[in-house]
Amino acid sequence: MKKRMVVGLLWGICGYVVAVEASYFLTLLLSSNMHDRSLVAAMNSAFVFGPGGAVAAFAVCMVRMGRRRRLIAAV
């Protein structure tokens, strides 16, 4: 169980970083705001899309790893 959580947290951190970088550049590219475009991109990336990416990556990792039960061989 510990290993699953550690791997899930690592995937969550990676998901956060990827989501922040992608959403920052997409917001800069697609935003119609002319005055503070970089501020909007930074805040949305750090506080909206980043945590969403982290939760999504963590959930995908937990589902993919699944529960692994050890078969107990009856002797």
Protein Blocks (a to p, Z undefined) as FASTA:
>chain_A
ZZmmmmmmmmmmmmmmmmmmmmmmmmmmmpcbfklmmmmmmmmmmmmmmmmmmmmmmmmm
mmmnopaddddddZZ
